[in-house]
Amino acid sequence: MEKLKVGVIGGTGMVGQRFVSLLAEHPWFQLTVIAASARSAGKTYEQAVGSRWALEVPMPEMARGIVVKNAVDDMAEIAAQVDLVFSAVDMKKEEIRDLEEAYAKLECPVVSNNSAHRWTPDVPMVVPEINPEHLEVIPAQRRRLGTKRGFIAVKSNCSLQSYVPALHPLKDEFGLNKVLVCTYQAISGAGKTFETWPEMVDNIIPYIGGEEEKSEQEPMKLWGKVSDGRIENAAAPSITAQCLRVPCSNGHMAAVFASFDRKPSKEEILARWAAFSGRPQQLNLPSAPKQFLHYFEEDNRPQTKLDRSLEGGMAVSIGRLRPDTQYDYKFVCLSHNTLRGAAGGGVLLAELLRAEGWLDR
Ligand SMILES: NC(=O)c1ccc[n+]([C@@H]2O[C@H](COP(=O)([O-])OP(=O)(O)OC[C@H]3O[C@@H](n4cnc5c(N)ncnc54)[C@H](OP(=O)(O)O)[C@@H]3O)[C@@H](O)[C@H]2O)c1
């Protein structure tokens, strides 16, 4: 299979670095363009990132010498050179919305990590194991944009990548109706390390701007239905969330409480989790974890440091399932926020798009 040429806009940032490292040796995609702000444009990737390299793996050799382009000023040139761009820019929301739409209108599909288009009704927001069928809105989006090939597809917020996958296989069969979730989110989710955010050592901050709203509302779009070229959001379950920033480098943990119309047994829940697989597993996509949901029997697992990198950081870990006094059950889940929750989720979405023909010329 010939590799598709891809670019990363916002490639110098925290999420962009993950994209670069995942794409450097990807079997289906060839990283040919990295773009960022005017501050980085014209420098080699190595110079532009400098001491900001934040990953535990070294910067890929093939990326070091790539001369960074300006994501805005060089847009037409970039769109002509690649088959797809991944977007990880950090700009004002309206600027991101316009930038991503401009790439799409230049017939360059965009897979975005940003929230700017998550609520655009004809933009699919996809966790590939959960709602791959939402890609069916792409033709309607193309009609609105006046494009033949260009479109935008987005991934959802990193906070919900642990608990929504765990709830998904239970939702319809047992009538999931009420969810309470507290998240414990790593500092890389704010684009930070302990070096750049020393105040987070030995500290917890009980506020992450906009995160609780996203955690409560975005699952409703993921669980929505395609109707007339747009996504109609689900009406249930009702979700309430508190999101805390905790002193971990990577990995978002969630403590979840859930109630159902038809309360399942513990064995039924464990069986649904063990058996669950989605389209990425069926299509054997290169970044898909073999087992999406892993249940740990040990009372002290999953742990952020031990378990966040399970299956390349693309699997979700679950543990401590037990009855609750106010809800039917409680349990904890964990996912890697910059892999499954950001760049890895974006790459998996692009693999799904390719496998299903949405990137064909
Ligand atoms: N970190 C996470 O875990 C996470 C998870 C989900 C979503 N997100 C979202 O993903 C986006 C990126 O997050 P991040 O943590 O990677 O941010 P970051 O480390 O601050 O990186 C921001 C990137 O955007 C570029 N940029 C900034 N202003 C620009 C402009 N005017 N024109 C073109 N490029 C510009 C920067 O380029 P320069 O290097 O040249 O300044 C850099 O490449 C944000 O919208 C964030 O909310 C992050």
The ligand as an SDF file (V2000), in Angstrom:
LIG
                    3D

 48 52  0  0  0  0  0  0  0  0999 V2000
   -1.9630   18.3580   25.8820 N   0  0  0  0  0  0  0  0  0  0  0  0
   -2.9960   17.5080   25.8010 C   0  0  0  0  0  0  0  0  0  0  0  0
   -3.0050   16.4280   26.4060 O   0  0  0  0  0  0  0  0  0  0  0  0
   -4.2010   17.8750   25.0010 C   0  0  0  0  0  0  0  0  0  0  0  0
   -5.2320   16.9430   24.9130 C   0  0  0  0  0  0  0  0  0  0  0  0
   -6.3390   17.2320   24.1340 C   0  0  0  0  0  0  0  0  0  0  0  0
   -6.3920   18.4300   23.4650 C   0  0  0  0  0  0  0  0  0  0  0  0
   -5.3840   19.3450   23.5450 N   0  0  0  0  0  0  0  0  0  0  0  0
   -5.4920   20.5600   22.7120 C   0  0  0  0  0  0  0  0  0  0  0  0
   -4.5380   20.4410   21.6460 O   0  0  0  0  0  0  0  0  0  0  0  0
   -4.0510   21.7310   21.2840 C   0  0  0  0  0  0  0  0  0  0  0  0
   -2.5450   21.7410   21.4110 C   0  0  0  0  0  0  0  0  0  0  0  0
   -2.2100   21.5250   22.7660 O   0  0  0  0  0  0  0  0  0  0  0  0
   -0.7070   21.4560   23.2500 P   0  0  0  0  0  0  0  0  0  0  0  0
   -0.7600   21.0520   24.6610 O   0  0  0  0  0  0  0  0  0  0  0  0
    0.0880   20.6230   22.3070 O   0  0  0  0  0  0  0  0  0  0  0  0
   -0.2480   23.0110   23.1010 O   0  0  0  0  0  0  0  0  0  0  0  0
    1.2130   23.6270   23.0250 P   0  0  0  0  0  0  0  0  0  0  0  0
    2.2190   22.6930   23.5650 O   0  0  0  0  0  0  0  0  0  0  0  0
    1.1150   24.9920   23.5720 O   0  0  0  0  0  0  0  0  0  0  0  0
    1.4920   23.7570   21.4300 O   0  0  0  0  0  0  0  0  0  0  0  0
    0.8040   24.6600   20.6280 C   0  0  0  0  0  0  0  0  0  0  0  0
    1.1910   24.5300   19.1460 C   0  0  0  0  0  0  0  0  0  0  0  0
    0.4310   25.5080   18.4190 O   0  0  0  0  0  0  0  0  0  0  0  0
    1.3310   26.3270   17.6640 C   0  0  0  0  0  0  0  0  0  0  0  0
    0.7900   27.6740   17.5240 N   0  0  0  0  0  0  0  0  0  0  0  0
    0.5150   28.5620   18.5200 C   0  0  0  0  0  0  0  0  0  0  0  0
    0.0710   29.7250   17.9820 N   0  0  0  0  0  0  0  0  0  0  0  0
    0.0670   29.5570   16.6380 C   0  0  0  0  0  0  0  0  0  0  0  0
   -0.2650   30.3940   15.5260 C   0  0  0  0  0  0  0  0  0  0  0  0
   -0.6900   31.6510   15.7170 N   0  0  0  0  0  0  0  0  0  0  0  0
   -0.1500   29.8940   14.2850 N   0  0  0  0  0  0  0  0  0  0  0  0
    0.2810   28.6250   14.0820 C   0  0  0  0  0  0  0  0  0  0  0  0
    0.6280   27.7880   15.0810 N   0  0  0  0  0  0  0  0  0  0  0  0
    0.5210   28.2460   16.3370 C   0  0  0  0  0  0  0  0  0  0  0  0
    2.6200   26.3220   18.4630 C   0  0  0  0  0  0  0  0  0  0  0  0
    3.7100   26.7030   17.6200 O   0  0  0  0  0  0  0  0  0  0  0  0
    5.0450   27.4050   18.2100 P   0  0  0  0  0  0  0  0  0  0  0  0
    5.8520   26.3040   18.8100 O   0  0  0  0  0  0  0  0  0  0  0  0
    5.6650   27.9650   16.9740 O   0  0  0  0  0  0  0  0  0  0  0  0
    4.6200   28.4230   19.1970 O   0  0  0  0  0  0  0  0  0  0  0  0
    2.6690   24.8420   18.8700 C   0  0  0  0  0  0  0  0  0  0  0  0
    3.1060   24.0460   17.8040 O   0  0  0  0  0  0  0  0  0  0  0  0
   -4.7530   22.7240   22.2120 C   0  0  0  0  0  0  0  0  0  0  0  0
   -5.8560   23.2790   21.5320 O   0  0  0  0  0  0  0  0  0  0  0  0
   -5.1760   21.8730   23.3960 C   0  0  0  0  0  0  0  0  0  0  0  0
   -6.3060   22.4030   24.0240 O   0  0  0  0  0  0  0  0  0  0  0  0
   -4.2780   19.0840   24.2910 C   0  0  0  0  0  0  0  0  0  0  0  0
  1  2  1  0
  2  3  2  0
  2  4  1  0
  4  5  1  0
  4 48  2  0
  5  6  2  0
  6  7  1  0
  7  8  2  0
  8  9  1  0
  8 48  1  0
  9 10  1  0
  9 46  1  0
 10 11  1  0
 11 12  1  0
 11 44  1  0
 12 13  1  0
 13 14  1  0
 14 15  2  0
 14 16  1  0
 14 17  1  0
 17 18  1  0
 18 19  2  0
 18 20  1  0
 18 21  1  0
 21 22  1  0
 22 23  1  0
 23 24  1  0
 23 42  1  0
 24 25  1  0
 25 26  1  0
 25 36  1  0
 26 27  1  0
 26 35  1  0
 27 28  2  0
 28 29  1  0
 29 30  1  0
 29 35  2  0
 30 31  1  0
 30 32  2  0
 32 33  1  0
 33 34  2  0
 34 35  1  0
 36 37  1  0
 36 42  1  0
 37 38  1  0
 38 39  2  0
 38 40  1  0
 38 41  1  0
 42 43  1  0
 44 45  1  0
 44 46  1  0
 46 47  1  0
M  CHG  2   8   1  16  -1
M  END
$$$$
